Structure formats: C-alpha cells, structure tokens
Amino acid sequence: MIDIHVPDALVKSQHLYGGEAGRAFIAALPARAVEFLQRWELTPTGDSMYGMASLVLPVERRDGSAAVVKFQALDEETEGEPVALRVWDGDGAVRLLDHDAATGTMLLERARAGGELTRFAEAGKDETRKGVVVLAELLARLTAGPAPAGMRTLEDIARQMLADTPAALEAIGDPADRALVARCADAVREVVDEAGDRLLHWDLHFDNVLAADREPWLAIDPKPLAGDPGFDLWPGLNNLFDPDDVRWRFDAMTEVLGLDRERALAWTLGRVLQNALWEVEDGRPLPEEDLVLARRLLGDD
C-alpha cells in the first residue's frame, strides 16, 4: 500500500490561505497521489517536498528515469503553468512530461534535490550578484517569445490594480508611504496601454531556479502571464534583499534582458503597487523592503 504523507505546513497554509478550494485540495490529495502514481506507473523514490501551495513527490518512471509529480490546487495562476512549460519545452525551464488538465497534476523533469540557486547566492555578495545574472539570463530566454492565446494578461491585471488604487490609498496612514504608492500607480498608468505580449514567468526568484544535469540551471514554478518582461524583474531585486545593491541589480538585469530602462522601472514599480494592494486588502503593513526598493530606484533614498 502506498502511504502519502501530506506535511502539516502545507495543510495549514492551504486551510489559511486557500479557502474552500484549498481545503478541498488537501482532502483529495492522498487519494489523488495514489491515483496518479498508478496511472502513470510511477514508483516513489524519496520524501515528499512541499511549498505553500503544492506537494512534490520524487518518483521513478517505468523506464527507470527520474521525475517528480507536482500536485497543486487549480487557480488562475497555476492553470497556466503547464501551458508555459509546453511552450518553453525545456529551454531554460524543467520539461513537462505529462499533465492532467482536470486536476492540474503534472509529471515533470527532475532537477537536483537541494540545488536551489539560493544556496549558491547566499555565499556572499559576489555570489549573490552572479545569482542575479543567472536569473536575468534565464528570464531573457523565457520571455523571448509571445505568450500563447488565452493566457491571463498583464494589461488586465494592471488595469484592475489602477482601479483598486484609490481605495487602497485611503487606507494607507503614513503620508510618505501613501505618496510613494501613488507614484507607483502613476508609473503604471503611463505604460498600461502598452503592457506587452511576452510569456512571463512572474515568480523567478532564487528558490525557483534549480541546478540540473541537462543545463546548469532550470526554472520551476511559473505563474505565467502575457506582458512586458519588466514586470518579471522584481523577484531578482527583492530576493536576498540588499538595499545597497538594488540599483546594481536593476541595471544588470535590464542590460541582460535588453530592456528599456524607463519602461522596466515603471513595471517594477507596478510589482511594488501589486504587493501594496495585497497587503492593504489583508490589513497588513506595507512591505518595508518594497518601499526601500522603490525609493532606491526612484532616487529618493
């Protein structure tokens, strides 16, 4: 009998943040895991791994090759993941080997366990900068082509952010923070009519880049959308945050990706706006690192 362990931390996060859909996902997970191990003729080969929203099982396929099965709740962010992975077809990202559209379950190429770019980048400032360049080089490849039809769009997201901004500004008590968030919204307003059509990863931070045998580094866990690659820079600026290195990182990433600096700045401020709106909606303080990041890029600090 196959015994599938669902970690308590995953249960807690899905019950806390996933709502009814998250609770249903957790309830179905043990039986679903057994179902797909049998359907795809897979043998578990190690302990499960997990994040805030997914369970990943290392497995061996019938032909003896290594892979992982990823289980996650379907939502507007996760439903596009297999679509993006098929488009990239292993070019800078792990390969999609099989997929069940009804549940969102994916069979994926296995990268090296414990090989997150974070472990390399934490070794010191020089290594962190090299890690930022790795992120930028992967983003340049991943965002090189247009998004497929039907992908959620940055334009729709940005227009909704602008619609939500007035109410959010009223809820921000600190005048300086309120003015900064308003500047972020103004920057987005300048570029929203040309939001782009590239296939974006949206969440390429150090933990979402793994060492691999086929390539030195591969991206995982996209939350894809169609838009301007400038919207993809924020994770590389925020991860292992160093306020004194914000401008260096921004300049290095825009150079590697060949982006217009002013447009990239506007869309990076758009990520700060997006995060601020989420925090206001949930009644939490604005992220201090984001405020510092925006002020450094704007030359205010």
C-alpha positions in Angstrom: 0.0 0.0 0.0 1.3 3.5 -0.9 1.4 5.8 2.0 1.4 9.5 1.1 2.4 12.0 3.8 0.9 15.4 3.5 3.0 17.8 5.5 1.3 19.8 8.3 2.7 23.1 7.0 1.1 22.5 3.6 -2.2 21.7 5.3 -2.0 24.8 7.5 -1.2 27.1 4.5 -4.0 25.8 2.4 -6.5 26.0 5.2 -5.4 29.5 6.0 -5.0 31.0 2.5 -6.7 28.6 0.1 -10.2 28.9 1.5 -12.7 26.2 0.5 -10.7 25.3 -2.6 -7.6 24.8 -0.5 -9.4 22.6 2.0 -10.8 20.5 -0.8 -7.4 20.1 -2.4 -5.9 18.9 0.9 -8.8 16.5 1.5 -8.4 15.0 -2.0 -4.6 14.9 -2.0 -3.8 11.4 -0.5 -6.1 9.6 -2.9 -5.1 11.7 -5.8 -1.4 11.0 -5.3 -2.1 7.2 -5.2 -4.2 7.6 -8.4 -1.5 9.3 -10.4 1.3 7.1 -9.2 -0.7 4.1 -10.5 -2.0 5.8 -13.7 1.5 6.9 -14.8 3.2 3.8 -13.5 5.5 5.6 -11.1 7.5 4.5 -8.0 8.1 6.9 -5.2 11.8 7.3 -4.5 12.1 9.7 -1.6 10.4 12.0 0.8 7.8 14.5 -0.4 8.7 18.1 -0.9 6.3 21.0 -0.5 5.7 24.7 -0.7 2.9 27.0 0.3 0.6 25.6 -2.3 1.9 22.3 -3.7 3.2 18.8 -2.9 6.0 17.3 -5.0 6.9 13.6 -5.0 10.2 12.4 -6.4 9.5 9.3 -8.5 11.0 6.8 -10.9 9.2 6.2 -14.2 8.7 2.8 -15.7 11.7 3.2 -18.0 13.9 4.0 -14.9 14.2 7.7 -15.5 13.8 10.2 -12.6 10.9 12.6 -12.4 8.7 14.4 -9.9 4.9 14.7 -9.7 3.5 18.0 -8.7 0.1 18.3 -7.1 -1.5 21.8 -6.6 -4.8 23.4 -6.4 -6.1 24.9 -9.6 -6.5 28.7 -9.8 -5.9 31.5 -12.2 -2.1 31.4 -11.5 -1.5 27.7 -11.5 -3.7 26.7 -14.5 -1.2 28.4 -16.9 1.8 26.5 -15.6 1.6 23.5 -17.9 0.8 25.8 -20.9 4.0 27.8 -20.3 6.1 24.7 -19.7 5.0 23.2 -23.0 5.8 26.5 -24.8 9.3 26.5 -23.3 9.8 22.8 -23.9 12.8 22.6 -21.6 14.5 25.8 -22.9 15.5 27.3 -19.6 12.8 25.5 -17.6 12.1 22.0 -16.5 10.3 19.9 -19.1 6.6 18.9 -18.7 6.4 15.1 -19.2 2.7 14.6 -18.6 -0.3 16.6 -17.4 -3.9 16.1 -16.2 -5.9 19.1 -17.0 -8.8 18.2 -14.7 -6.7 18.3 -11.5 -3.6 20.3 -12.6 -1.4 17.4 -11.7 1.9 17.4 -13.6 4.7 15.0 -14.2 7.9 17.0 -14.5 11.6 16.5 -15.3 13.6 16.2 -12.0 16.3 18.7 -11.2 18.8 18.2 -8.4 17.2 18.0 -5.0 18.6 20.7 -2.7 20.1 22.5 -5.7 18.3 25.8 -5.3 20.1 28.9 -6.7 19.6 30.4 -3.2 22.2 28.1 -1.7 24.8 29.4 -4.2 23.7 33.0 -3.9 23.8 33.1 -0.1 27.6 32.5 -0.1 28.3 36.3 -0.3 27.7 39.4 -2.3 29.7 38.4 -5.3 27.8 35.1 -5.5 24.5 36.9 -5.0 25.3 39.1 -7.9 26.2 36.1 -10.0 22.9 34.6 -9.0 21.1 37.7 -10.2 22.8 37.4 -13.6 21.6 33.7 -13.7 18.1 34.9 -13.1 18.4 37.5 -15.8 19.8 35.1 -18.3 17.0 32.7 -17.7 14.4 35.4 -18.0 15.9 36.6 -21.2 15.3 33.1 -22.6 11.9 32.5 -21.0 10.4 35.9 -22.1 11.8 35.8 -25.7 8.6 34.7 -27.3 5.0 35.7 -27.2 2.5 34.2 -24.8 0.0 31.7 -26.2 -3.6 32.8 -26.8 -5.8 32.6 -23.7 -3.0 33.4 -21.2 -4.0 35.9 -18.5 -2.6 39.3 -19.3 -0.6 42.0 -17.6 -2.9 44.6 -19.1 -5.9 43.2 -17.3 -4.0 42.9 -14.1 -2.6 46.4 -14.3 -6.0 48.0 -15.1 -7.5 46.2 -12.1 -4.7 47.4 -9.9 -5.3 51.0 -11.0 -9.0 50.6 -10.3 -8.2 49.3 -6.8 -5.6 52.0 -6.0 -7.9 54.9 -4.8 -9.5 52.9 -2.0 -6.1 51.5 -1.0 -4.5 54.9 -0.8 -7.2 56.0 1.6 -6.3 53.1 3.9 -2.5 53.9 4.0 -2.0 56.1 7.0 1.6 57.2 6.5 1.7 60.2 4.1 5.1 59.4 2.7 4.2 55.7 2.0 0.8 56.8 0.5 2.6 59.2 -1.8 5.1 56.5 -2.9 2.3 54.0 -3.7 0.6 56.8 -5.7 3.8 57.3 -7.7 3.9 53.6 -8.4 0.3 53.8 -9.7 1.2 56.9 -11.8 4.1 54.9 -13.4 1.8 52.0 -14.3 -0.7 54.4 -15.7 1.9 55.6 -18.2 2.6 52.2 -19.6 -0.7 50.3 -19.2 -1.8 50.9 -22.8 1.4 49.0 -24.0 1.5 46.2 -21.5 3.3 43.7 -23.8 2.7 40.2 -25.0 5.8 38.2 -24.0 5.4 35.0 -22.0 6.4 35.9 -18.4 7.3 33.6 -15.5 6.2 36.2 -12.8 7.9 34.4 -9.9 11.5 33.7 -10.8 13.4 34.1 -7.5 16.4 32.1 -6.3 14.4 29.3 -4.8 12.6 28.8 -8.2 15.9 28.1 -10.0 17.4 24.6 -9.6 20.7 23.1 -10.6 20.2 20.3 -13.2 22.2 17.8 -15.3 20.8 18.9 -18.6 21.6 22.6 -18.0 23.4 24.3 -15.2 20.2 26.0 -14.0 16.5 25.5 -14.8 13.4 27.5 -13.8 10.5 25.9 -12.0 7.0 27.0 -10.7 6.0 29.7 -13.2 2.8 31.7 -12.6 2.7 32.8 -16.3 1.0 35.7 -17.9 1.3 37.7 -21.1 3.1 41.1 -20.7 6.2 43.2 -20.5 9.4 41.5 -19.3 10.0 44.4 -17.0 7.3 43.0 -14.8 9.5 40.0 -14.2 12.4 41.8 -12.6 11.1 42.4 -9.0 11.9 38.9 -7.6 15.5 39.3 -8.5 15.6 42.7 -6.9 13.8 41.6 -3.7 15.3 38.1 -3.1 18.1 38.1 -0.5 17.4 41.8 -0.3 20.3 44.3 -0.1 19.2 47.9 -0.3 22.7 49.0 -1.4 22.6 46.6 -4.3 19.2 47.5 -5.8 20.4 49.8 -8.5 23.2 47.4 -9.5 20.8 44.6 -9.8 18.3 46.6 -11.8 20.9 47.9 -14.2 22.4 44.4 -14.6 19.1 42.7 -15.2 17.8 45.3 -17.7 21.1 45.1 -19.6 21.0 41.3 -19.8 17.4 41.3 -21.0 17.9 44.3 -23.3 15.0 46.3 -21.8 14.2 49.9 -22.0 15.2 51.2 -18.5 12.3 53.6 -18.0 9.6 51.0 -19.0 11.3 48.4 -16.8 11.3 50.8 -13.9 7.6 51.5 -14.5 6.7 47.8 -14.4 8.9 47.1 -11.4 7.0 49.9 -9.6 3.9 48.0 -10.8 5.1 45.0 -8.8 5.5 47.2 -5.7 2.0 48.5 -6.3 0.6 45.0 -6.7 2.2 43.9 -3.4 1.0 47.0 -1.6 -2.6 46.4 -2.8 -2.5 42.8 -1.5 -1.2 43.9 1.9 -3.8 46.6 2.3 -6.5 44.2 1.3 -5.4 41.8 4.0 -4.9 44.5 6.6 -1.2 44.1 6.9 1.6 46.8 6.8 3.2 47.7 3.5 6.4 45.6 2.9 9.3 47.7 4.1 11.7 46.2 1.6 9.4 47.1 -1.2 9.2 50.7 0.0 13.0 50.9 0.2 13.4 49.2 -3.2 11.1 51.7 -4.9 12.7 54.7 -3.3 16.2 53.5 -4.3 15.1 53.0 -7.9 13.4 56.4 -8.0 16.5 58.1 -6.5 14.7 59.2 -3.3 16.9 57.3 -0.9 
